[in-house]
């Protein structure tokens, strides 16, 4: 079970001890409610800092990390992945 602070992310004390550090940008999962449901991640922010972000604060690429600190998305680890968004 995850507990979120008033800012919509896991609190700093829990982050540093039990969970990954969150960035301060828009979580890419927030672009699709189904993704949030399937991953059970309703956080405001991403679970990892991205290499680059677009003008809306959405991540465009997550780094490859040899320590295994990657972004999990639908049971797949996103390492060195480039993300594109389609706007309506």
C-alpha positions in Angstrom: 0.0 0.0 0.0 1.3 3.5 -0.9 0.6 6.6 1.1 0.7 9.9 -0.8 1.4 13.3 0.7 -0.6 16.5 0.1 1.3 17.1 -3.1 0.1 13.9 -4.7 3.4 11.9 -4.4 4.9 9.6 -1.8 6.3 11.6 1.1 10.0 12.3 1.2 10.7 10.2 4.3 9.0 7.1 2.7 10.6 7.8 -0.7 14.1 7.7 0.7 13.6 4.6 2.8 11.1 2.3 0.9 10.3 3.8 -2.4 11.9 5.4 -5.4 12.5 9.2 -5.6 9.9 11.0 -7.6 10.7 13.9 -9.9 8.8 17.2 -9.9 7.3 16.9 -13.4 4.0 15.5 -14.7 3.6 11.7 -14.5 3.2 10.3 -18.0 0.6 7.9 -16.6 -1.7 10.8 -16.0 -2.3 11.0 -19.8 -4.4 7.8 -19.6 -6.7 6.7 -16.7 -6.5 3.1 -17.8 -2.7 3.1 -17.4 -3.1 4.6 -14.0 -5.6 1.8 -13.0 -3.5 -1.0 -14.4 -0.2 0.2 -12.8 -2.0 1.3 -9.6 0.0 4.5 -9.9 -2.0 7.7 -9.4 1.0 9.8 -8.5 1.3 13.4 -9.8 5.0 12.8 -10.5 7.2 10.2 -12.3 9.0 7.6 -10.3 12.3 8.6 -11.9 13.9 11.7 -13.4 13.8 11.7 -17.2 16.6 12.7 -19.5 14.4 15.3 -21.2 10.9 16.7 -20.9 8.5 18.4 -23.3 7.1 21.9 -22.8 4.2 20.4 -20.8 6.5 18.7 -18.3 5.9 15.2 -19.6 9.0 12.9 -19.9 10.4 12.2 -23.4 13.1 9.8 -22.4 14.1 7.9 -19.3 17.8 7.0 -18.7 19.3 3.6 -18.7 20.4 2.9 -15.2 22.8 0.0 -14.4 21.6 0.0 -10.8 18.2 -1.1 -12.0 16.4 2.1 -11.0 14.1 2.1 -14.0 10.5 3.0 -14.6 8.0 0.1 -14.5 5.1 0.4 -17.0 2.7 -2.5 -17.5 5.2 -5.1 -16.2 7.9 -3.8 -18.5 10.9 -1.8 -17.4 11.4 1.4 -19.4 15.1 1.9 -19.9 16.6 4.2 -22.5 13.1 4.5 -24.1 11.9 7.5 -26.0 8.3 8.5 -25.6 6.1 10.4 -28.1 2.7 11.9 -27.4 -0.2 12.5 -29.7 -2.2 15.6 -28.9 -5.8 16.1 -29.8 
